[in-house]
Amino acid sequence: MGNAVGEPVVTAGRDSFPAVDCEAASTEAPDAPPARSMPEEGGRMTRDDSTRLAGYRVLRRLGAGRRAEVHLGHVGEAAGSGTAGSTVALKLFPAVNAGSSAVDIAILGSVQAACVPRLHDVATLRDGSICLVLDKLDGPTLSAWLTAERRPQAGELVTVLGAVIATAAAARTAGWALGELVPSSIRFNGGGRPVITSFSAASPAAEGVRVADALRAEFSHLGDFIADVLVLARHDDPGFLGWLRMHEKDHPMTDRLPELEARVFDWAPARPVVLSTVDGASLGAVVPARLAPSSGRRPALPDDEEDEVGPTRFGITRTIQRARLLLAPRRVAGSTQGFLRRHRRPAVLAGALIVVGAGTALSLVPPAAQGTPPPPSSAAAPPAPHSPEASPQQGAGASTTAPPDPGSQQPAVTADDPVAAARALLMLREICLEQRDAGCLGSVDQASSPLAEADRHALSEGGQPSTLQPSDAITLVGRTGDAAIVLVAGPTAETPPASLLLMKGEAGWRLREVFEG
């Protein structure tokens, strides 16, 4: 099947980026057997051959998620592939999830920006599965790079943030909203270019009277992403994050992406991203182009601290690796207009849910999350009917097994101390998971966050949620505004600690993402 997707405008450094975003764990599994693949037969593929997939020889499986799995493929006999290099990433959507690839296809075919992957080919398999042929990404995820022992320099962060902001602007121009972005869904290619590996939160851009609300949601998502980057990189807000938060509720709402980008570039001179290789060498990326030149009338924001290349200030001695990327990948060719139209309604609905559930800022907890916890009296009501039934048999012991009164945890959750909040939220999360109550998690997980998606998916599929037990051994790693990252000790000395990202809003702190070592 020929390439149905146009090439992105930016070609420098686009030699390799894998869409290994496979929504859930995307860590490589070198010993994992290749998935059953399919040779060409009658114009389509069949799943009878275990060594080939969409015309490519399968070397191994790189990862698997809720809706797709990714394999490392060798170009081999794939004629006319047009790929640069000997290996590609083969992203396979099973037939039951083939519809979820429609939005990804449309974005890959219509958005021309540095952070958008290049789609080489699309194959429809005999069983209805969809296979995307993408460049293989050789670099780390953004979250792993940010939390490595070497603290990123301000100029490198300018390069990353500038590229993401420009991509958000390009997506809107093409008629799409990227939705929520998280550092773990961005991966560097071999040249240090950040590439978005999942468009699960993307949706068609709003039109008419909804444009202002869509802009406000877009700024909120970008603000959350910038806050994540700064806190993981151990940098204080240089000023542009606070500026963005201040303008999220503007009336009327106007496009402020060019000014946001200008303020980011005013922070420090953009520098190539330095990626360490196995032999200790460094690779760099090209510095991104600007959306618009700075007017020169606004004074540059002060650089609060000099760039550092030495040990990190907070002493993180390990690189945090994500054990799961609970992202819902959606990608297939933009030229398949009929295919996309058949699935546009679910995409619009998903986009609407994202806008509602993503919140309006770091300082404003998403609507889904703030519905239950604010009034302690209403939240505390459910345990009351169970107490009379449990007390005759269990006596005083009933209070240790019944759900704790949310009101008793509210002071810690709403206070300014993220360590105390993390301790309380982890205890509440354990209760919610034991009861398998997805609604209960609304007062614990930040709505639409990676952890919320992971927990709800685990409950709905009967799987095992991310292991994160309550602990008194919680230490603060860093904080930027209403975002904080804490280190949670493992249950045993042999278990490496996990890092937990929290966000604070009007209803208090919420758990956003877990990075397990």
N, C-alpha and C positions, 0 to 999 in steps of 0.2 A: 504494500500500500504506500502510495507516495506521500511525501511530506505535505500536510495540509495546513501548515502553520507558517505565517510569515516570520522572517528573521527580525529580531530586535535591532534597533538602530545602533545601540552601543555594541561594538564588536571587540574592542580592545580588552584583552584579558578574559574573553568569554570562552576559554578553552575547556573548561570543565566545571560543571556544577551538577550534582546529582539531585534529582528530586527525591532523595531518600527521606521523605517526610513522613513516611508511612504511619501517620497519625499516632500510633502507639510506639512501643520501643523500637527505635531505629538503630540501636547499637548493632554493630556487625556481629555475625555469628559464623566465624570461619569454618566451624565443623558441621554446621547445619547442612543437611542434604538439600540439593536444589529441588525446587518445587516441580511438580509434574508439568511439563511444558508441551508445546504443540508444534508440529511441523505444518507447512502449508499443505492444504488439501482442498481443491475446489474453490480457491480464492479466499478461503477462510482457514483458520487454524483449528486443530483438534487437540485435545488434552491427552493423547495417547503416548506421546514421546516425552520421556523424563529428562532429555538432554537439551531440548531446544525450546525456545519461546519467541514467537513472532519472527522467526527466521534467524534468531541469534542463539549462539551456543551459551547455555546457562553454566556459569562457573560456580556460583554459590548464592545462597539467599542472604541478603544484607539485613533484612528486618521485616516485620509484619505488624500490622495494626488492625484497627477495627474494620476498615473498609478496603484496605489494599495491602499488598505485600510487594517488596522490592527485591529484585535479583540483580546480580552482577552478570552482565552478558558480554560476550566477546563478539566483535563485529564479524569476524570469520568470513562466512560465505554470504553475509547479508549484502547483496549487491545494491549499489546506488544509495547507500545509507547516508552519505554526506557527512558522516561523523569524523571529527578530528581526534584520532587516537584509536586504540585497540579495544577499549572497553566502554560500555555504556551502562546506564541504570535502566532497568526494565521494571516499570511500575504496573502491576497487574491488579485490576479491579475485578473481583469475581462477578458473575452474572447478577447476583442479588444486589450488588452495590454499583453496577455499571452506571446507573443514573446519577450517582454522586460525582461522576467525573465530568459532567456537562459544564459546570461553571469553570472548572480548571481549564478545560479545553478552550472555552471562549476567552478567558483572560490571557492564556498563553498565546492565542492567535491574534489578539487585538491590542494588548498593552505592550508598548515598546519602551522599556526602561532597563536600567542596569541590574536591578534586583529581580527581574522576571526571568525564569529559566528558559532555555531554548528547547523547544519540542522538535525532535527530528522526525518522528513518525508516530502514527496511530494504527493499531491493528485491532480488528474485531475478530474475536475467536469464535469457533463454531458453537461453543456452549453459551455464547452471549457475553463472555468476559471482554473487558477492554484492556489493552496493553499500550502503555505509553513508552516511547523510546526517548530517553533524556540523557544529557551529559552527566557523567559521574563526577560528583563533588569530592575533592580530596582533602579539603580543609575541615577544621573543627566547627561545631555549632557555635553560634554567637555566645550562648550562655557559658559554654566551656571555655571559650577564649576570654570572656570577661572575668571569669572567676579563677583563672590560672594564677600561679604565684606571681608572675610578672604583671604588674599593674599597668593597664592600658594608658597610654598618654592621651592628653586632651585632644591633640591633633588627630589621632587615630579615631577617637570617638566622633569627632567632627566629620570625618570621612564616612563612617558608618551611618550616622544619623542623617547626614546630608543625602546619602544615596537612598535611604528609606523614605525620607520626605519627598524627594523627587519622584520616587516610584508611586507614592500615594497620589501625587498630583497627576502623574501620567495615567494612572488607573481611572481617576475621576474624569479626565478628558476623554478616555475611551468608553465611559459609561459604566464604570464599576467602582464600588466602594470596597476597600480591602477588609474592613472590619477590624477585629482585634488581632494584634500581632504580639507574639511573645518571642523572647530571644532564642528559645529552643527550637523555633520553627524557621530559623535563619541559619544558613551554613555558608562557610567561605569556600570559594573554589581555590584551585592551586595558586592563583595569582593574588589572593587576598580580597577578592570581590565578594561582598555579602549578597547572598541569593536567598530569596524567599522560597521555602520548600513546601509550603502548604497554603492553600487558599480556601480552607474549610470555612472561614468566617466571611468570605467575600459574598457580595450580593449586587444586583443591578443598582446603579445609582438612582437616587430619588429624583423625581421631577416635580415641577409646579410648586405648590405651597409647602411641600415636604422638604424642599431643598435646604431650608434653614435648619431644620431638625437633623437632616443628614450631615450637614457641615458640623453641627455641634457634636454629633456622635463621633464624627471622624476626628475632630480635635481631641475629644476625650480619649479615644483609642490611642492616638499618637502620644498624648500626655502620659497614659499608662505605660506605653512602651518606653518612652524616654525615661520615666521614673525607674522602670525595671533596669534599663541599661546603666543609669547612673549609680544606682545602689549596688548592683552586682560588680560594677567597675570600681567601686569605692571612691566615687567622686561626689562632691557636693554640687547642688544645683548652681550653675553659673549665673542663673537669672532667667534664662529663656523658658524653663519649665514653669516657674511661678508666673511669668508673663502669659504663657499659654493658658494656664488655669484661670487667670484673671479674666481672660477674654472668652472663655467657654460659654458664658451666659449672656454675651452681648446681644442687645436688641437694637437695631436689626443685626443679624449675623452676616458677616462678610467673609470672603475668603482671605485667610491670613497665612496660608502656607508660604508664600514668597517671603513675608516678613519673618516668619518663624525660621525659615531656612537662613535668612540673612543674619539673624541673631545667633544661630548656631555657628555660622562661619565667623562671626565676630568674636566668638569665645577664644579661638586659637587658630593658627594657620593649619589648614588641612594637611595631614601627613599620610603616607601609605601605611596600610595595616601590616604590621610585622607578625608573620606566622612562623613559629619555630618548627623546624623539620627534625627528623630523626638524627641527622648528622650534625645538628646544631646550627645549620645555615638558616638564613632568614629569607622569606619571600615577601614581596610588597605588592600592594594594589595601586592602580591608578587613582589619582585624586578625583572625586566626582565633579562634574560640571555643575554650575549654579543654575537654579531656576531663573533667577533674575539678578542683575548686578545690584550691589548695595547702593542706596541713594547717596550715602556719604553724609547725610544730614543727621543721622542718629549716631551718637557716640558709641564707640565699641564698649562692650561689656567688660568689666575687669576680669582678669584671669586670677582667680583666687589662689592658685597654687602652681608652682613650677612643674613641668613634666618630670616624671620620675621613671627611671629604668631599673632601679634597684629593687630590693625586697619590698613586698607590700606592707603597708602600714598596719593592716589588721592581722597579718601573720597567717593567712590561709595557706596551709602546707600541702594541699591536694587540689587537683583539678576536679571540679564537680562535673560529673557526667550524668546526663539524664538517663534513667532506666526506662523511660517511656516518653513518647511524644504523642500524647493522646490528641491527635489532630485528625480531622476528617478530610483527606485529600480529595480534590475534585479537579481533574484535568482531562480533556480530550479535545479534538481539533475544532478550531473556530469556524471552519468551513462547513461543519455539519450543522447547518442552521436548523433543519427539521428536528434533529436530535435534541438540540438545545431548547427549542420551543416547547417540546413535549415535557421538559423538566423545568421550565421557567417558573411555573407556579410554586413548586417546592422551594426553589431558590429564593424567590421573593419572600415567601413565608419565613424561611430561615433567616433572611436578611432582616426582616421586621423583628423577629425574636432577638436577634443580636443587638439591634438598636435599642430595644427595650431593656434587654438584660445586661448590657455592657456598662450602664451607668453614665454619669455625666462628668466624673472626674475622680482623681485619686481621693479627693476630699469629699466625695459623695458616693456612698455605697450603692451598688446597682439596685434597681427596684426590686428584683427578685430576692435580693438578700436582705433588704431592709423591711420587708413586709412583716416578718415574724418577730425579730428581736427587740425593736424599740420599746413597745409597751410590755414591761415585765409582767404586769398583772395578767394580760391575756396569754402571754407565753407560758406563764406558770400554771395556768388553769388545768391543762391535760393531766398532770400527775395526780391531781386531787382525787379523781374517782378511783384510782387504783389503790390508794393508801388504805381505805377501809377493808378491801378484800385481802390485801397482803398482810395486814397487821395481825390477824388472829393466828396465822400459821408461822410467820417469820418474825414477828415482834420487831425489835429494834433493828434486826438485820435487814429489813425491807428497804431501809433508806440507803443501804449500800449497793443494792442491785437495781433499784428503780432509777429512772432518769433523774439526774440532779435538777434542782430548781433552777431554770435559766436565770431567774432573778439573782440568785446567789453568785452566778458567774458574771453578771452584767458589770459590776464595778471594774473587774479586771479587763473585760473586753472593751469597755468604753474609756478606760484610763489611758494615759499617754505612754505607759510602759509596754513596749512590744514583747518583752520577755514574759511578763506576767500574763499578757493577753495570749501569747502562744501556748503557755501552759494550760490556760483555761480552755482555749479552743480545741486543743488536742484531746483533752478529756471529753469535751462535748462530742467531738467527732467520733471518738471510740464508741460512745453510747449510740450515736446515730447509726454507725455501721453495724453494731451488734444487733440493733433492732431492724436493720435493713430498711431504714426510713429515709427515703430520698428527700421528703419535705423537711425533715429535721436538719438536713445538711444546708438548707438555705440560710440558717443562722450561723453557719460555720465557714463554709466555702464562699469565696467571692463569686458572684454569678458570672457565668460564661468563662470562668478562668480554667486553666489546664487541670487544676486539681478537682474542680467541680465536675468537669467533663469526665475525668478519670473515675471519680467516685460513683457518679451516676451510671456510667457505663458498666462498671463492675457490679453494681447492684442489679441492673436490668439484665445482665448476661449471666448472673450467678457466679461471677469471677471473684478474684481476691483483690481488694483495693490496695493501694500503695501502703506498705507497712510503715507506720509512724506512730509509735506508742507514746502516751503521755510520759513526761520525764521532768524531774526537778533539775536535771543538769542541762539547762538551756542557757546559752550565752549569746550576747548580741555581737554580730559581725560588723554591721554597719547600718546606717539609716540616712535616707534622703527625704526630707519632708514627711509625707504620709506613707512612705514605703520603707520597709525594714527587712533585713535578712538576719535570721538567727540560726545558730548551730544547735542541733538536737542530738544528744548522745544516744548511741545505739543501746539495745537491751543487754548486750554482753560486751565484754572488752574486745572480743574478736570482730564485732560488728562495727563497721566504720560509721561515723556520725553522718547525719543528713542535714542539708541546709534547707531552710524553710523561708519562703518569701511571703510577707504579710503586707496588706494594704489597709489603711485606715480611712473610714468615711464617717458620715454623721451617726450611723448606728454602731460605730466602733470598728475594731480590727476584724479582718477576715483573712482566711488562709487562701493564698493565690497559687502557689506552685511549690513542689517538692523536688529537690535535687539530691538524689541518693548516690552515695559513694560506692 
